[in-house]
Amino acid sequence: MSENERVMLSEKEEIIDIVDERDCVLRSMPRDIAFAQDIGYRRAVLAFLKNKQGKLCFLRRAEHLTYLPNHYALVGGCVQAGELYDDAMKREVAEEVNIEVISYKKLAIVTPQETQTRLFKALYEVEVDCDELVYCPTAFSSYIWLSPEEFCDQVKTCQLDPVAPDLCYLMQKFYSLVTE
């Protein structure tokens, strides 16, 4: 995907589904409005990118972003209206790090009640056969590959700071690591 296509994509108005507490669609609306007015529950996808050495990729969000600037996070984003979780994950990985998803495992859907958010988050582990990423520069400024244990150590010693609010919870849930 070219830089111009990425910019055009980011400028499009995304339409997302608003869902109820059981993840059933109620209606669709522009993403910006749903988030600005904190309307209903929404859907998102997050992917742990895992290389052949078993290390996970943590991307540093760009400084200019309004939501979690400079935070370390996973690849992911909103599920668009009518889109399936799996398709949204593949689209987000392609948009954000220019990788076509071939091999992946769906880990779980984390509910808003678990993370104290308004999002149902489908979590994936995506196998990648590269160590160098071509990430979207409007979304990220850098990335780092860490084993789950290295992630835990770097969070504890504040070397990996700041991290997305529920990232430590997700690492604990899916990789059995305590970061606090």
VOGU-3710 file (C-alpha; in Angstrom, 3 decimals, decimal comma):
1> msenervmls> 0,000/0,000/0,000  1,458/3,367/-0,984  1,770/6,346/1,342  -0,932/8,188/-0,635  -3,330/5,260/-0,233  -2,669/5,218/3,522  -3,359/8,943/3,831  -6,536/8,617/1,762  -7,646/5,673/3,897  -7,069/7,568/7,138
11> ekeeiidivd> -9,073/10,531/5,808  -12,108/8,407/4,948  -14,947/8,558/7,390  -15,140/5,149/9,001  -18,576/3,738/9,753  -18,672/1,338/12,692  -21,327/-0,812/14,340  -22,687/0,087/17,753  -23,403/-3,116/19,687  -25,185/-4,062/22,890
21> erdcvlrsmp> -23,697/-5,738/25,977  -23,850/-9,139/24,183  -22,051/-7,828/21,063  -25,201/-7,753/18,905  -25,428/-4,910/16,380  -27,848/-2,109/17,249  -26,973/0,449/14,537  -24,096/1,911/12,538  -22,614/5,393/12,720  -19,436/7,377/11,988
31> rdiafaqdig> -16,577/6,285/14,227  -15,595/9,842/15,183  -19,088/10,590/16,482  -19,347/7,295/18,379  -16,036/7,898/20,146  -16,492/11,636/20,739  -19,906/11,127/22,296  -18,954/7,763/23,888  -22,012/6,101/22,352  -22,656/2,431/23,084
41> yrravlaflk> -20,294/-0,492/22,866  -18,028/-0,832/19,853  -15,834/-3,527/18,313  -12,074/-3,586/17,863  -9,320/-6,010/16,944  -5,791/-6,295/18,299  -3,013/-8,522/17,025  0,087/-9,789/18,749  2,587/-10,078/15,889  4,883/-13,008/16,696
51> nkqgklcflr> 8,148/-13,676/14,851  9,965/-17,001/14,401  12,003/-16,390/17,578  8,779/-16,144/19,603  9,122/-12,404/20,146  6,139/-10,069/20,023  6,009/-6,701/18,301  5,091/-3,605/20,284  4,607/-0,450/18,227  5,023/3,070/19,551
61> raehltylpn> 2,050/5,187/18,523  2,838/8,472/16,764  3,255/11,613/18,830  0,560/13,595/16,972  -2,265/11,102/17,640  -5,043/12,266/19,941  -5,602/8,816/21,481  -2,605/7,403/23,386  0,201/9,365/21,705  3,667/7,813/22,190
71> hyalvggcvq> 2,206/4,729/23,905  3,402/1,244/23,082  0,520/-0,783/21,697  -0,430/-3,630/19,390  -1,505/-3,527/15,780  -5,243/-3,035/15,653  -8,216/-0,801/15,255  -11,968/-0,573/14,901  -14,100/-3,164/13,171  -15,998/-1,422/10,397
81> agelyddamk> -19,765/-1,723/9,976  -20,733/-5,169/8,713  -17,144/-6,431/8,906  -16,205/-9,710/10,611  -13,579/-9,640/13,363  -11,176/-11,849/11,368  -11,480/-9,651/8,280  -10,938/-6,507/10,350  -7,769/-7,972/11,853  -6,379/-8,859/8,421
91> revaeevnie> -7,221/-5,363/7,128  -5,653/-3,605/10,125  -2,437/-5,650/9,910  -2,177/-4,876/6,177  -2,885/-1,154/6,709  -0,644/-0,639/9,718  2,381/-2,863/9,035  1,984/-3,863/5,385  1,777/-7,610/6,075  -0,639/-10,018/4,450
101> visykklaiv> -1,929/-12,295/7,208  -1,538/-15,958/6,340  -1,226/-17,770/9,649  -3,042/-16,637/12,783  -4,774/-17,846/15,895  -7,811/-16,150/17,414  -7,125/-15,987/21,142  -10,420/-14,638/22,496  -12,850/-11,777/22,520  -12,230/-9,653/25,586
111> tpqetqtrlf> -15,404/-8,005/26,828  -15,877/-4,397/27,917  -16,587/-5,662/31,416  -13,100/-7,236/31,599  -11,213/-4,118/30,527  -13,533/-1,390/31,854  -13,860/0,083/28,339  -16,613/0,440/25,752  -14,923/-2,067/23,413  -15,310/-5,716/22,586
121> kalyevevdc> -11,743/-6,590/21,558  -10,966/-9,644/19,465  -7,371/-10,682/20,182  -5,181/-12,554/17,723  -1,709/-13,960/17,516  -0,342/-13,502/13,989  2,752/-15,389/12,868  5,100/-13,262/10,784  8,267/-14,353/9,021  10,046/-11,009/9,137
131> delvycptaf> 11,788/-8,961/11,797  11,689/-5,639/9,945  8,335/-3,928/9,564  7,147/-1,282/7,155  4,743/0,444/9,513  2,366/3,266/8,682  4,271/6,444/9,665  1,078/8,381/10,342  0,158/5,826/13,011  3,501/4,751/14,510
141> ssyiwlspee> 6,957/6,136/15,152  8,869/2,937/15,986  8,561/-0,665/17,117  10,375/-3,196/19,238  10,414/-7,008/19,322  10,383/-8,497/22,831  9,769/-11,897/24,317  6,844/-11,903/26,746  9,370/-12,086/29,607  11,371/-9,142/28,210
151> fcdqvktcql> 8,151/-7,145/27,909  7,361/-7,880/31,547  10,861/-6,869/32,690  10,854/-3,652/30,641  7,434/-2,610/31,964  8,503/-3,310/35,558  11,663/-1,199/35,134  9,829/1,562/33,184  12,012/1,047/30,105  8,890/0,451/28,013
161> dpvapdlcyl> 6,800/3,437/28,956  4,072/4,388/28,490  2,079/1,359/27,377  -1,562/1,229/26,253  -3,823/0,978/29,332  -4,898/-2,659/28,998  -1,734/-4,029/27,357  -0,354/-5,381/30,643  -3,704/-7,042/31,367  -3,695/-8,664/27,913
171> mqkfyslvte> -0,119/-9,889/28,342  -1,080/-11,424/31,673  -4,229/-13,003/30,252  -2,649/-14,517/27,143  0,981/-15,014/28,171  0,549/-15,545/31,940  2,888/-12,711/32,897  2,480/-10,350/35,811  3,850/-6,910/34,992  3,106/-5,096/38,230
//
